[in-house]
Amino acid sequence: MKLRSLLSLVIALAILSSCGVGDLEDRLDKVEHALGTDEPLNFDFKTTNDDNQEVAKKTSYSFKSISYYSNYAWDYGDGLYYIYINRYSDIFGEDDASIEFYYNVNTGETSDEWAEVEFRSQTGQNINPYFYSGYDGHTVIVDVKSFNPETGAINVEVNAATDETAGVNEFEGKPMTCTFSFKGKIEKFAE
């Protein structure tokens, strides 16, 4: 057992001395950014189930997909952007959260707002609610705190809710609320 610990220590020291601590920190920062863990999508979801027990989840999803479909701003060339931000709970991509909307940088207005989250409840039930501004009983308010079209830097908050009349509630007849927040950089594409 002592030999294995000593061997591990020697290997760790060899790695550190070969690339330097600063270089190693830089490499780890690049890995963290590639995974997206330094730019999480935070959410806070609440509803009640059919037994009137609270179903809630407040957490951050940190992992992004390896494809550009994970977060991007599609530039239509006239000041209108389609914004899509998505994060996963882990590297396996089992649970995720996403927000999407159109944003006009000239007017600061948003449209066609959509938000979604997926997680396991305290009892292990799969919960996958979504919110769309075009559906009856749904409210989705997007507050773009800042967006830099040149760099892709964005800071956004979303307040989403359904009332008891919404036909796509997770639990029929039960209102849902969810807030989302994201601050980071997204890829930029043009038509």
N, C-alpha and C positions, 0 to 999 in steps of 0.2 A: 504494500500500500504506500509506503514512504517513497519507494522508487518511482511509482506512477506520479505522485505529487511533485517530486523533484523534476521529473521529465517534463511535466506540464509547465512548471515554472521556467525551466530552461528554454522551452519553445516560445513561451510568451515573451521572455526577455530578448530572445533572438529576433522575433518579429518587431518588437519595439525598437531595438537598436538598429535594425536594417532600414527602417523607413523614418525613424524619428517620430517623436510624440506629436509634433505639429502636423506632420504629413498624415499620420494615422487619424488625428482628429478631423482633418480636412476630408479624408476618405469616408469616415463615418458620417460626416455632415452630408456628403453627396449621396450616400446610401439612404439616409433618413429622408432627404428631399425626394429622391427617386421613388421611395415607397409612399410619400405623402404624409408621413407621420408628423411632420413639422407644420402641417396645414390641415388640421382636422375639421370635419363638419360636425358641429355640435347640435344636439337636439334634445328637446324636453317634451315628451308625449304624455297625454293624460286622457283617460276615459273611464267608464265603468262597464263591467261585463253584464251578462244577463242576470246574474245573481246580485247585482248592485255592489259588487266589490271593485275597488279601484284597480285599474290596470295602468301602470305608469312605467316609463323608462326615461331616464335622464343620463345621457352619456355622450361620448365623442367617438365617431368612427374616423379612423386615421389612414386607412390604406387605400391607395388609388389603383386603378387598373393599369396594366402596362400599355394599353392602347390610348390613343389621344381622345377616345370617346369618354374618358373619365372626367375631364374638365376642359371646357373650351368656350371660346367666344367666336361665333361665326359672324364675320363682318359683311353686311350687305352693301357697304360702300356709300350709304346715304345717312350715316349716323345711327342706323338701326343694327343692333347686335342680338343674336340668339345666344343666351348664356345657359350653359349646362354644367352643373357641379355634382359630382358623385363620389362617395367614399364608402368603403367596406369596413366591417367590424374586424376582419382578420385577413390574413393572406389567402385564405381559401375562398373568400368572396361569398360566404353563406348569407350574411345579413348586410343590408346596405341602406343608405339614406341618399336622397338626391333632391335637388331643387333645379328648376328650369323656368325660364321666362324670356320674353323679348324686352330689350332695354333700348330706349332712344336717348343717346347721349346729348342730343340737342335740346330736348324738352325735359329730360330726367324722368320720363314716364315709363312704366312697365305695362305689359299686357300678356295675356295667355299664361298666367302664373300657375305653376304645378309644383307640388312637393310630395314626397313619399318617404316612408321609412319601413324597415322590416327588422323584427327582433323576436326573441322568444320571451314570453311572459314568465312571471314567477312560477307558474304551474307548468311551463314547458310548451304552451300553446304558441303556434306561429302567428304573429300579429303583423299584418302588412297593410296598414291604412294609407290612403292617398287623398290628396286634396287638390281640386282643380277649380280655378276661378270661374270656369264656364258652366259648372254644374249647379243646379238648384240646391240651396242649403249649404253651400260651400263658400267660405271666405278665405282668400289667400292675399295677404298684403306683403309686398316686397319693398323693403327699404334699402336702396343702394346707397350706402354711406359714402363710398368712393369707388370709382372705376377708372383705370388708366388704360385707354385703348392701345397705347404704344407698348406698354410693358405687360399688360394682362393682369396687373395687380387689381384685386377687387376686395371690397369689404361689404358684406351684405347680411341683412337680417330678414327673416321671414316669420310672419305670424299667420298660422293656418288654423282653421276651425271648420267644423260642420255642426249643424244643429240637428235636432232629433228627427227632422223631416228628410234629411239627406238619404238618398237611396243606396249609397255605397259606404255607409258607416261600417266600421269593423263589427260592431254589435248593433243590430237594427234598433233604431229609436233612441240610441244613446249618443249624446253630443261628444265630439272629440276635439281636443286642442293639441297643437304642436308648434313649438317655436324652433327655428333653425338659425344658426349663425356660422359664417365662414369668412375667414380673412386669409388671403394667400394670392398666388398667381395661377392663372389659367392660360392654356395655349390659345393662340389667336390664329384664325383661318379666314380667308377671304374667298368670295365667290369667283 
